[in-house]
Amino acid sequence: MSKIIKAHIKHLDEVARLFNLYRVFYKQPDDLERAHQFIKNRMEMDESTIFVSDNGDGTLNGFVQLYPSFCSVSTIPILILYDLFVDPDIRTKGIGRALMNKASQYAKENGFKRLELSTAKDNFIGQSLYESLDYEVDDEFLHYSLEINED
Protein backbone atom coordinates (compact mmCIF):
# COMPACT_ATOMS: atom_id res chain seq x y z
CA MET A 1 0.00 0.00 0.00
CA SER A 2 1.31 3.41 -0.94
CA LYS A 3 1.76 6.19 1.58
CA ILE A 4 1.62 9.92 0.70
CA ILE A 5 4.62 11.75 2.13
CA LYS A 6 6.48 15.01 1.57
CA ALA A 7 9.40 14.52 -0.81
CA HIS A 8 12.92 15.20 0.42
CA ILE A 9 16.25 15.29 -1.37
CA LYS A 10 16.63 11.53 -0.78
CA HIS A 11 13.67 11.07 -3.15
CA LEU A 12 15.25 13.20 -5.89
CA ASP A 13 16.09 10.41 -8.35
CA GLU A 14 12.64 8.86 -8.14
CA VAL A 15 10.79 12.21 -8.31
CA ALA A 16 12.93 13.16 -11.33
CA ARG A 17 12.06 9.85 -13.01
CA LEU A 18 8.34 10.49 -12.52
CA PHE A 19 8.69 14.16 -13.51
CA ASN A 20 10.39 13.10 -16.73
CA LEU A 21 7.47 10.74 -17.47
CA TYR A 22 5.07 13.58 -16.71
CA ARG A 23 6.85 15.85 -19.20
CA VAL A 24 6.83 13.12 -21.84
CA PHE A 25 3.06 12.75 -21.25
CA TYR A 26 2.78 16.44 -22.15
CA LYS A 27 4.73 15.84 -25.38
CA GLN A 28 8.10 17.13 -24.17
CA PRO A 29 11.33 15.33 -25.13
CA ASP A 30 12.48 12.49 -22.90
CA ASP A 31 15.24 14.22 -20.90
CA LEU A 32 15.89 12.69 -17.50
CA GLU A 33 18.89 14.96 -16.85
CA ARG A 34 16.78 18.08 -17.41
CA ALA A 35 13.99 16.72 -15.21
CA HIS A 36 16.52 15.86 -12.49
CA GLN A 37 18.07 19.34 -12.54
CA PHE A 38 14.68 21.06 -12.48
CA ILE A 39 13.41 19.07 -9.49
CA LYS A 40 16.76 19.38 -7.71
CA ASN A 41 16.62 23.17 -8.08
CA ARG A 42 13.05 23.36 -6.75
CA MET A 43 14.02 21.24 -3.74
CA GLU A 44 17.29 23.00 -2.95
CA MET A 45 15.79 26.48 -3.33
CA ASP A 46 12.65 25.46 -1.42
CA GLU A 47 10.54 26.88 -4.26
CA SER A 48 7.90 24.17 -4.33
CA THR A 49 6.37 21.52 -2.13
CA ILE A 50 6.24 18.03 -3.55
CA PHE A 51 4.24 15.16 -2.15
CA VAL A 52 4.87 11.64 -3.38
CA SER A 53 3.19 8.27 -3.25
CA ASP A 54 5.79 6.01 -1.67
CA ASN A 55 5.61 2.24 -2.18
CA GLY A 56 7.77 1.63 0.90
CA ASP A 57 10.47 -0.12 -1.14
CA GLY A 58 12.33 2.97 -2.34
CA THR A 59 10.17 3.48 -5.42
CA LEU A 60 7.56 6.16 -5.95
CA ASN A 61 4.46 5.86 -8.10
CA GLY A 62 3.11 9.40 -8.21
CA PHE A 63 3.68 13.01 -7.21
CA VAL A 64 2.02 16.39 -6.92
CA GLN A 65 4.01 19.65 -7.04
CA LEU A 66 2.72 22.85 -5.45
CA TYR A 67 3.92 26.44 -5.82
CA PRO A 68 3.03 29.23 -3.39
CA SER A 69 1.63 32.43 -4.89
CA PHE A 70 -0.83 35.24 -4.20
CA CYS A 71 -4.11 36.52 -5.56
CA SER A 72 -3.79 40.29 -5.57
CA VAL A 73 -7.48 40.90 -6.30
CA SER A 74 -8.57 38.90 -3.26
CA THR A 75 -5.39 39.81 -1.33
CA ILE A 76 -4.87 36.23 -0.21
CA PRO A 77 -2.13 33.60 -0.37
CA ILE A 78 -2.88 30.82 -2.82
CA LEU A 79 -1.26 27.57 -3.78
CA ILE A 80 -0.87 26.53 -7.39
CA LEU A 81 -1.08 22.84 -8.09
CA TYR A 82 1.01 22.72 -11.22
CA ASP A 83 1.98 19.08 -11.62
CA LEU A 84 0.13 15.86 -10.84
CA PHE A 85 1.29 12.53 -12.18
CA VAL A 86 0.65 8.89 -11.39
CA ASP A 87 2.57 6.06 -13.02
CA PRO A 88 0.34 4.82 -15.86
CA ASP A 89 0.78 1.19 -14.75
CA ILE A 90 -1.12 1.81 -11.52
CA ARG A 91 -3.68 4.45 -12.38
CA THR A 92 -7.24 3.98 -11.12
CA LYS A 93 -5.94 2.83 -7.72
CA GLY A 94 -6.83 6.11 -5.94
CA ILE A 95 -3.29 7.49 -5.84
CA GLY A 96 -4.16 10.67 -7.77
CA ARG A 97 -7.05 11.30 -5.40
CA ALA A 98 -4.82 10.70 -2.37
CA LEU A 99 -2.21 13.14 -3.72
CA MET A 100 -4.90 15.75 -4.40
CA ASN A 101 -6.32 15.32 -0.89
CA LYS A 102 -2.85 15.72 0.60
CA ALA A 103 -2.39 18.94 -1.40
CA SER A 104 -5.64 20.42 -0.08
CA GLN A 105 -4.82 19.33 3.48
CA TYR A 106 -1.39 20.98 3.18
CA ALA A 107 -2.97 24.19 1.82
CA LYS A 108 -5.46 24.33 4.68
CA GLU A 109 -2.83 23.63 7.36
CA ASN A 110 -0.48 26.29 5.97
CA GLY A 111 -2.90 29.20 5.63
CA PHE A 112 -3.46 29.17 1.88
CA LYS A 113 -6.94 30.39 1.01
CA ARG A 114 -7.31 28.72 -2.37
CA LEU A 115 -5.78 25.92 -4.41
CA GLU A 116 -5.70 26.49 -8.17
CA LEU A 117 -4.81 24.31 -11.12
CA SER A 118 -4.97 24.22 -14.89
CA THR A 119 -5.28 21.17 -17.07
CA ALA A 120 -5.38 20.29 -20.73
CA LYS A 121 -8.81 20.60 -22.36
CA ASP A 122 -8.63 16.95 -23.40
CA ASN A 123 -7.57 15.63 -19.97
CA PHE A 124 -11.02 14.23 -19.23
CA ILE A 125 -9.78 11.79 -16.59
CA GLY A 126 -8.08 14.61 -14.67
CA GLN A 127 -11.11 16.85 -15.03
CA SER A 128 -13.32 14.11 -13.66
CA LEU A 129 -11.03 13.71 -10.64
CA TYR A 130 -10.88 17.46 -9.96
CA GLU A 131 -14.63 17.91 -10.22
CA SER A 132 -15.23 14.92 -7.94
CA LEU A 133 -13.10 16.75 -5.36
CA ASP A 134 -15.27 19.91 -5.68
CA TYR A 135 -12.89 21.93 -7.84
CA GLU A 136 -14.88 24.33 -9.98
CA VAL A 137 -14.21 25.22 -13.60
CA ASP A 138 -13.43 28.92 -13.96
CA ASP A 139 -15.67 30.17 -16.74
CA GLU A 140 -15.05 33.82 -15.89
CA PHE A 141 -11.38 34.16 -16.87
CA LEU A 142 -9.31 32.97 -19.82
CA HIS A 143 -5.82 31.64 -19.31
CA TYR A 144 -3.11 33.13 -21.56
CA SER A 145 0.63 32.57 -21.82
CA LEU A 146 3.47 34.17 -23.75
CA GLU A 147 6.63 32.32 -24.71
CA ILE A 148 9.58 34.64 -24.02
CA ASN A 149 12.60 32.42 -24.63
CA GLU A 150 12.50 29.14 -26.44
CA ASP A 151 15.03 26.41 -25.60
N, C-alpha and C positions, 0 to 999 in steps of 0.2 A: 504494500500500500504506500502510495506517495504521500509525502508530507510537504506542506508549503512553508518555506523558510526564506528569510532575507539572505540574499546572495552576499558573499564575502569574496575577497581576493582569492581564496583557496578554490573557489568555484569558477575562476576565470576561464579556464580552458573549456569547460563544459558549457558555460553561458555563451562563450564565443562560438562554439560549434552550433548551438541552437540559433544564435543570432545570425550566423551565416546562412543557415537553412531558411530562416525567416526572410532574409534579404533575397535569396534565390526565389522564394515563393512570390515575392513582389518583383520578379523579373530583373533582378540585379545580377551581375556576374558572380559566380562562385569565387569567393576571395576570403578564405579563412584568415589570412594574415591581417587583412583590412578589418574584418569583423573583430578579431582579437584586439587590435590596437584601439579601435573605437570603444569597445567595452572596457578595456583596461583604463583608458583615459577617463571615462565616466566614473569608474570606481575610485581611481586615485584622486580625482578632483572633487569627489563627492557631489557630482552634478546630477545624479539620478539615483533613484531607489529601485532596486531590482529584487523581485521575489521569484523564487524558483520552486518547481515541483521536484523534490528530491526522492529518488528511489531507495535511498538508504544504502546503496552499494557503490556510491561514488559517481553514479550517472544521474543526469537530470533529464526530465522529459517535457519541460515547458518552462516558460518565463513570462513575466510581465514587467515592463520598464515604465517608470513614472518620473515625470519632470515637474518640479515646483514652478509655479508662475503666479500671476495676478490678473484679476479682472478689474481694470481701472474704472469701468462704468459702475460696477457694483461695489467697488473699493473693498474687495475681498481676496484672500489668498485662494488659489485654485491649484489643482493637481491635474496634469495632463497625462493621460494614459496613452502613450505613443506606440508601444509595441506589446503585442500579445501573440505568443506562439506556443503551440503544443505539437510535439512530434507526431507526424501524420500516422504513424503505426499504432498510436494509442488514443487517437481522438475518439470522442463519444464516451469517454470514461469519467467525465465530470471534472477533468483537470482544468480546463479553461474556466469553468464556472468557479472552481475553488480559487484560482488565481485572481479572478475578478472580485470575488468576495474579500479576499485578503487585501486587495488594492483599496476597496471602499472602507474596510475596517481601518487600514493604515491612515487613510485620509481623515476619517472621523477622529481617530485618536490623536492626530497631529494638527488639528485645528484648521484643516482645509475646508472650505465651505462648499466646494463643488468639484466634481471629477468629470473631466471632459475627454472625449475621444473622437477621432475621425476614422472612417473605414471606407474601403473601396465600395463603389455602388453595386458591384456584382458579388460582394462578400455576403451572400444571403445567410450562410451558417452563422457568421459573426453577428450579423444584424439580429438574427433570431435570439442568439444568446443575450445580447445587450438589452433587447426589448423585454426578454423574460426576467431581467434583473432590474426592470423599471427605468432604464435609460430612455430618454425621450429624443426623438428626431427633432433637430432644430430646423424648422421650416421658415424661420424669420431671417436668418443670415446666410449668405453664400460664403463659401470658403475659397479664397484665392491664394495663389503662390506665384513667386517670381524667381526664376533661376538667375542667380547673379554670376556665379562662376561654375563652369562645367569642368569636371575632371576628365 
